[in-house]
Amino acid sequence: MNPDKLDDVILFADDDDDDLVSSQTEPDKAWHILVVDDDAEIHTVTQLALNGLTTLGKPLFFGHAYSGKESIEYIQDHEDVAVILMDVVMEHENAGLDAVKSIRESLGQKKVRIILRTGQPGYAPEETVVQQYDINDYKTKTELTRSKLVTTLISAIRGYEQIRQIEESKVQLESIIESCVHIQQQDPEKFCYEVFNALNNLLGVEAQGLICLRPLQDENRKRPFILSATANYQECSNLLIENIDSGRIIHQVSQCLSQQAHQINDADATLFVRNKKFFAAIYLDSGLNKETCSEQLLNVLLSNIAVSLENVQLFQELKNTAYKDSLTGLSNRTDFIRMLDRYVDDTSLGDTAVLIDLTHFADINDGLGQEIGNKLLIACAERLQEKYAKNSKLARVSADVFGIIGHKMIVNPDHILELFRYPLKVDDQRIPVHFSMGFCERDPSDKTGLRVLKHADIALNHAKKDPQQCFAYFSDVMEQKTAWRLGMAHQLREDFEADKLQVWFQPQLDLASHKIMGFEALLRWPKIEGGMIEPEVFVPLAEHSGLMVDIGNWVVEESCRQLKKLEDKGFKNIRISVNVSMAQFKNPNFVPTIIDTIHNFDVRAESIELEITESVLMNNPATVIEALTLLKAEGIQVSLDDFGTGFSSLNYLHQLPLDRMKIDRAFVRDILSKNGEVIVQTVLELGKKLGLHTIAEGVEEMVQERRLVDMGCEEVQGYLYARPLAPEQVQDFVMEHQKSLS
């Protein structure tokens, strides 16, 4: 081409564009323009004409190729070319068109915009070629004044950017679609991981953070809480937002939820997610570039996150049914065992587990009502969360028992007692609470969570038995004793079912005439190797193992059977006294069972005397008095055993339908001392004023008998007269005793 003519066309064409500055910018910060022409001078004048042009906020960077073949090679090495200014006729007459074909078809470059230029109008491509190869424009070199070249180039750059954004959006949409598949998780931790993975991919950041949820429909839980968090914020999971250790996050999340809008800053960002059932805030510890962030695409992703989050919540509600306590929101027993399983393998969870049992909680329920009792449990849970929510694991293990897993520097008796030093506020009341606590420290031999729970429970039961100290730490000795008790309870059940237990009978005599008035039925458990197991050992076992009702009914049957044998022999005015436990009184069939047994054996109701202790009376006075009143109406006699060993029975003594009052052997043993004598005399006088017969047990010496005679006692029993008799010895004893009196 003639240089003078080119000057007229380009260099000295309209130069009225104010955007022109002379500079060559780095390619990654500019629009990459490839000039393809076999005339080097065209390269020079084109760059001079366009140099300094800025469009869409970026300058131009020029690449050069001098043939169709070179342009193909250049495009292979540079995928970021925005516009190609392609000469049609170069090494041959269709070199430019052939290059365009290769660039579009072989190299698959669809984004790059192509402007064909030619100095020979006769070589203009056909319209079908322009359409087929997506040619942006075609100009003869004589047409391209500078203004037209600039206009054409800007149009091509805009077309390239639109196509690039569309393709990028397409890729992002495909990424969102793929992400939406992955975020369909039921587990909050996995869901959180996939959500942040999707957001980081879309936003081009590497953020970590957390997902905070504020339910809108759950009346029991409207305060925002952390559903889940990424690794750096894992300690925040399941905490109320107000309890996490970051004022910045608390502020940003609170602002996001209250304003119902994204909070985007240079340092971090909090994204708002809306649903009919909840508001959510996703906190990212990385700032976002508002200009490069597609709000539409972000909203598409957040909409899908909202749907998936609802699914997570539905699953969590189902999971909470299995693993959460509905009243307090704490983990339940099942979840506590799962946490203990993790604790066994993970030393970072701490070195101590404890069970905390509210003492006399049943009395609070009975006295103040179940609603107040529930509110007290909630208050206890909240008080525990104040101290242990951030650093320990909490659970409500049973009705009035809480569990904690943590480090012994804070999970110890002193800290827990200090925590509850002040009463709990329930409605308008201040209620003090007291605990029994069972601690179990980490032991490598504990391989399962259930074993740890068992040991803590053993320690708790030990603590309950010691009124002087409200806590106990588990030891192997405790477990050995517990194992022994369990073994004995199992053996007791087997022996009872095998009819190996026995009922022996100790005579009760009239103190004045020494005539036999009756017998006390005494339960005996023979040892395999001979001898007997003490009642002090097996009676508590029978009560705790649930055997006491069946054994008690059997003792009544055996007593009636013995009475029937005596009546058949002509001994009709003898009674048998049977001890009754609290377990029997609590059984709804207790009264009818006693009455039916007496009728079945066809013995006189007056021949059976039910003997209760003061401790049984005080356990549940109303239940005991009601049952005894019904039995008394049938003619059955009632005796109060061990009177005076407690301190409260006088309040109920006048309400009991009693026939007889028994003086405890401890008082009889001390009857020769001044204080002992006063006590026995007081009990006897009280019995007489109440119109009750009196009987002293444990009489072993004649001097004791003489003092009892002087005081006016009516009946006695003890080794001085006879030891307990085996069933087959009773009749012979009665016969021999009557002979001795005649």
Secondary structure, DSSP 8 states (H G I E B T S, - for coil): --HHHHIIIIITS----TT-------GGGSEEEEEE-S-HHHHHHHHHHHTT--BTTB-EEEEEESSHHHHHHHHHH-TTEEEEEEESSSSSTTHHHHHHHIIIIIS---SSEEEEEES-GGG---HHHHHHTT--EEEETTT--HHHHHHHHHHHHHHHHHHHHHHHHHHHHHHHHHHHHHT--SSHHHHHHHHHHHHHHHHT----EEEEEEESS-TT--S-EEEEE-GGGGGGTTSBGGGSS-HHHHHHHHHHHHHTS-EE-SS-EEEEEE-SSEEEEEEESS---TTTS-HHHHHHHHHHHHHHHHHHHHHHHHHHHHHB-TTT-SB-HHHHHHHHHHHHH-GGG-SEEEEEEETTHHHHHHHH-HHHHHHHHHHHHHHHHHHHTTTSEEEEEETTEEEEEE-TTTSSHHHHHHHTSS-EEETTEEE---EEEEEEE--TT--SHHHHHHHHHHHHHHHHT-TT-SEEE--HHHHHHHHHHHHHHHHHHHHHHTT--EEEEEEEEETTT--EEEEEEEEEEE-TTSSEE-HHHHHHHHHHTT-HHHHHHHHHHHHHHHHHHHHHTT--S-EEEEE--HHHHHSTTHHHHHHHHHHHHT--GGGEEEEEEHHHHHHSHHHHHHHHHHHHHTT-EEEEEEETSSSSTHHHHTTS--SEEEE-HHHHHTTTSHHHHHHHHHHHHHHHHTT-EEEEE---SHHHHHHHHHHT--EEESTTT---B-HHHHHHHHHHHHHHH-
